[in-house]
């Protein structure tokens, strides 16, 4: 049987830890570390280790929607 393809959603830098923990508890995703090349300002080509939520596509899409709603509320506070 073929393995189901998993998707990553990079967590934007600066997201509060409590939101990351909240997502990990509410959704069927794994928090993983991922190397990502940056290409802006003076970091062109630099690789940074970022975290991501990994899971099934539909779950990752739900996580993205939820996290962005939480971030909007956080910024508005």
N, C-alpha and C positions, 0 to 999 in steps of 0.2 A: 504494500500500500504506500502511495506517495505521501511524503510529508507535506503538510499545509504550509504555504508560504507565509512568512512573518514579515511585518513591516515595522519600521522605526519612526518615531516622531522625536526629533531633537528637542530637548528642553531649552528654551531660550535662557541665556545667562541672566542671572538676577532673579529668577523665580524663587520665591521663598520656599524653604525646606518643608514647611508645613503643607504647602500645596502639593509638593512631590509625594510626601508620605500619604496625603489624602487620596491622591489618584491611585497610588500603589495598593491602598486598602480597598478602594471602591471598585476597581476594574481589574480584569484578568490580563494584566500586563506585567512584564518583567522590567525592572530598571537596570539598564546596561550602560557600560562605558563605551564610547566610540570616538575614534580619532577622526577629526574633521579638519580639512584644509580651509583656512580663512583667506579671503581675498578682498580685503577692504583696508583703507587707510595705510598705515605703515606695517600691517601684518600680512601683506601679500605673500601667499605661499606658506605661511607659518601653519603648523599643525597643532591643534589644541585637543585635549581630551575633554569631551563633553559627555553629558549623560542623555539617555534617550529612553523612551518607553517603547518596548517591543511587544507586539502581539498581533492578533488577527486584524486584517484590514478594517473591518467594521467596528471593532473595539477601539482601535487606534483613532479612527475618525471621531468616535464618541468622546474619547479622551481629549482630542484636540479642541472640540467644541466646548467641552466642560472647562478645560484649563483656561482657554481664552476668556470665557465668561467670568471665571474666578479672578483672572488678572485685571479685567476691566473694573470689577468691583473693588479690588485691592487698590488700584490707582486712584479711583474716585474717592476713597476714604480720606 
